[in-house]
Amino acid sequence: MVITISQGTEDTGSDYVVRTRLGSIIGKRYNSYKNQGTLYKFLNIPYAKPPVGQMRFAKPQPHGPWTSPLNATAAGPICYQTVTPLSKNFKLSEDCLQLNIFVPNNFDPSNKRSVMVWIHGGGFLTGSGTTYDGGFLALTGDVIVVTINYRLGIFGFLTSRYYKAKGNMGLRDQILALNWVRYNIHDYGGNPMDVTIFGESAGAFSVSLLALIPNNRGLFHRVIAESGVANSPIALSNGSFSTIRTAEKAGCTHDHFMPSNEAFLQCLRAVDPMQLVNATNAFISELGVQILSFSPFGPTIDGELFRREPAILLEDKTSSEFNFFQSLDFMIGNCENEGSVVVGLFPAIENQLHINISLGVPTMEMCNTLLPYLLNERIKSNNNVLNAVCDEYTVTGDLSEQGRQFLNFVSDYIFIAGTTSSLVHHSNNLRGSNTYQYVFFDENAFFIPNSPSWYRGSAHGTELTYLFLYERLKSQIKYPEGAEILVNQMRSYWTNFAKTGNPNGSGLPLWLPFDRNSSHPFMKLKSQGTGMGMNYRKPYMDFWMKRIPAMLSECDQTSCALPVVG
């Protein structure tokens, strides 16, 4: 039963009460949400008990019902993290495991709308679901959008040998949120048997990893991975190293000879949460250019959720993980210049290498210093492979072009090769699941404000404002001409895929599936230029997916057992 209990303006909305399985909840109804249509918002809904005290670093527990009406009319706190311009207006709290629901048009629990669950990015260190406005996607496609918070940094990805705190708690938060959706979204008119998970960067790593956990079968049915896949070299983290180093900064000593180290965890549980954030920042700042080589905190092989590397799982077509992966419809894509993720490290590179990045990247510094930092231990210890990578991305006598090629290397190695490999493994499958690829090309200087003059291309994360925030930011950001057309196209593609597994629809440029013959079609998302391309960066993909694995197969099998990309 649904009742409106008070009126408000179009801007403030009116309170709206819904009786659900867990108790009554008070949300907001907007008659004309940003002139897009009627929208219902329910914010700050707890899906897990507060992970505080002895629950810090522990597996999340379901929140359960509430006894009095739950006020879901205002955004809640976000999980502890370094304060950034995106998070400065939100309260930080460990009691942050909540989700937000956006319901379009008419509210009716008997509806069976498709559901899209957004998992935010931020390197597993920053970000929140609260930052993203799911209303525009919901109204475009008549779907329900859910955004979630999950624990970040050491809170979500502490790794220890203690069986109660082995890591991946942030991923377990995501899984618990998906379980909440499964058992409760019908109260909001959603269909729990028609759920798409989608995310960007760390969120894309997350959704791709969740698609390799067979126990998640039934929680979701389609996946959209934006700028990140499970077999990326930075999808997993050396969490134990980061945990120990961060703990030292916070005054907690790790005893390597203790099998459980429960005292170590008890020490960390007693530390003020902001002190743990500051300790993490201190640890990361000392890494300098070394931060290029790994993610400080993030998912790890814990022996429970993951027993083997994702790249190996994708090669094992007999595994239950691969079977689950292929059963899901997949859309995977990237921005043109994913290498922008290292632009923020340019000051550290300049200081450490004594070079002027504004002029470009010297070939010698790229080959002798930067590539070894970025390539993992298995590759950089092989001089033949290192030399081949250097040759592939070397430009003679042009510093600025060498800089662009360095960023292309970062894009290809960390993002594009894994994307292409995942698409190949998923396509032409016997399960009849759909496979689609996109590349986003719109460039906007707002996203890389301090980039050198030679930088160009669509930066990592640029597509997010098109999907979620265009109406709020178009007066502050100079978008390319025709951006509004692309905004509407992308929102339609994304929601069509969520509803049917196929992004195509009336009035949209035709999007061919990835596995059409061997041409590997991809959608070029570009203002005034959306259309199909074929075999994205094929020469470089052949280099990473054929030539490098062939070279590695010639070395010692113990050190080269893991594929470069799965």
Buried (B, 14 or more C-beta within 10 A) or exposed (E): EEEEEEEBEEEEBBBBBBBBEBBBBBBBBBEEBBEBBBBBBBBBBBBBBBBEEEBBBBBBEEBEEBEEBBEBBEBBBBBBBBBEEBBEEBEBBBBBBBBBBBBBBEBEBEBEBBBBBBBBBBBBBBBBBBBBBBBBBBBBBBBBBBBBBBBBBBBBBBBBBBEEBBBBBBBBBBBBBBBBBBEBBBBBBBBBEBBBBBBBBBBBBBBBBBBBBBEBEEBBBBBBBBBBBBBBBBBBBBBBEBBBBBBBBBEBEBEEEEEBBEEBBEBBBEBEBEEBBBBBBBBBEEBBBEBBBBBBBBBBBBEBBBEBBBBBBBBEEEBBBBBBBBBBBBBBBBBBBBBBBBBEBBEBBEEBBEBEBBBBBBBEBBBEBBBBBBBBEBBBBBEEBBEBBBEBBBBEEEBBBBBBBBBBBBBBBBBBBBBBBBBBBBBEBEEEBBBBBBBBBBBBEBBBEEBBEBBBBBBBBBBBBBBBBBBEBBEEBEBBEBBBEBBBBBBBBBBBBBBBBBBBBEEBBEBBBBBBEEBBBBBBBBBEBBEBBEBBBEEBBEBBBEBBEEBBEEBEEEEBEBBBBB
